[in-house]
Amino acid sequence: MASVEGLRAGLAHVEQVLDDLRLNCEACISRLDILDAWVANCMGLTLMAKLGILLLYIATWRQALEEQHGSQGEIAVFIRADQGVTLWWVEDPRLVADRGFFKEFGHTVMPFEEAFTFIVHKMNDALSGNWLPVLEWLNAYGKSRRLDIAECMRAVGWPW
């Protein structure tokens, strides 16, 4: 009888240990779910901020170039992996109408409105949680020499 009682006590102890372990695992999983949601939210917000800066960069240069050229022409947005996003003022939009020609040299060319819409779609993707393609696009194309704030600050004498 004593051995049966000992066996029952041992079994009860193992069950208690397993139940405690289950509760600890559930708590860990819950914390990981919270962390996952937080990371996804932060990533989406970070991508939104970067895309927003890119959008403002394009809009600001469009306005500056329109004023400089008296609104005679339009902005052409060039996107290329090694150069990022660059803007050119073209007086005759037919000069950049042959997108296939530019594609052969690695450039994607689009007018301002199309570039604006394209970036807004990327922002929507980031907000909806589909941020990996947005991150890949930003890493490949979403840069511009003029967007490197640290470089601009160094150019005017700031130490960083």
N, C-alpha and C positions, 0 to 999 in steps of 0.2 A: 504494500500500500504506500509506503513511504516513497518508493521509487516512482510510482504513478503520480503522487503529489508533486514530487520534484520535477517530473516531466511536464506536468501541467503548468507549474510555475515558470519553467524555462520557456515553454511555448508561449505563455502569456507575455513574458518579457520580450521574446522575439517579435511577437505581434505588435507590441507597443513600440519597439524600435523601428519596425517597418512602417507603422502608422506615422511616427514622428518624421521619418525620412520622406514619406509621401507628402506630408504637409510642408516640409522644407523645399521639396522639389516644386510643388505648386506655387509657393511663394517666390521661388527663384524664377520660374517661368513667367509669373505675373510681372516681376520686375524687369525681366528681359523684354516682355511685350511693351512695357512703358518706355524702356530705353529705345526700342525699335521705332516706336511711334515718334519719340522725341528726335531721333536721328533723321528719320524721314522728313519730319517737319522742318528741321534745321536745314537739311539739304535743299528742300524745296524753296525755303526762304532765301537761302544763299544764292541759289540759281536765279531766283526772281530778282534779287538785288543786282546781280551781274548783268542779267539781260536788261534790266531797267536802265542801268548805267550805259550799256551799249546803245539802247534806244535813244536815250537823251543825247548821247554823243552824236549820233547820226542826225537827230532833229536839230541840234544846235549848229552843227556844221552846215546843214541845209539852209537854215535861216541866215547864217553869216554869209554863205556863198551867194544866196539869192540877193541879199542886200548889196554885196560887192559887185554883182553882175547886173544889177537892175532888173532882176527876174527875167532876163533874156536867156532862157535855157532851162536846164533841170539837173538835178543831182543823179549821178549814176553810182550805185553802190557795187563795189567790186569785192568779192569774197574769195580768198585764196589761203590755203593752209599755211604757207610760209610767210604770208604778209598780213594775215587776218583780214579785218574789214578796212577798206580804204574808200574814200569818197572822191569823186571827180566831177567837176562841173562841165557839162557838155552843152554847147549852145544849140547843137542840132541833135536831137535824140536818135536820129537815124544812124549816127555814128556808132551807137552801141546796140542797135536793134538786132544785129546778127549774133545772138547768144552762142550759137554753135561755134563760131569763129573763136570767141574768147574761151569757150570750154576746152578747145584743143590746147590752149596754153595754160590750163589749170584754173581759169577764173570763172566764177559764177557772177553774172552781171544782172542787176535788176534795178528798176526805178525805185525811188524812195518809198512810194506807197506799198509796193510789193515787199520791200525789205521790212517795212514797218509791220505789215501783216504777218510776215514770216516770223519775226521775233515775237509778236504777240501770241502766235500759235505755240512757239517754244515755251513762252511763259505759262500758257494754259496747260501744256504737257507737264511742266514742273509742278504746277499747283495740283494737278490731278494725281500726282504720285508717280507718274511715268518719267522720272528724272534722269534715268541712266542715259537714254539717247540725247537728252539735253546737255548733260555733263560731257558726253563724248563730243557733241557738236561744239560746245564752248571750248573744250580743250583743243580741238582741231582748228576751229575757225574764229572763235569769238575773241580774238585779241586784236589789238591795234597799237602801234607804237605810241600814238597819242593817248591811249588809255592807260599807259604805264605811269601811274601817278608818281611812284618813287623816282622814276627816271626824270620826269618833269620837275620834281622838287630838287633833285640834284643839279639839274641844268640851271636852275636859278639860284643855286648856292646853299640850299638846305643840306645838312650833313648826312641825311639818310637817303 
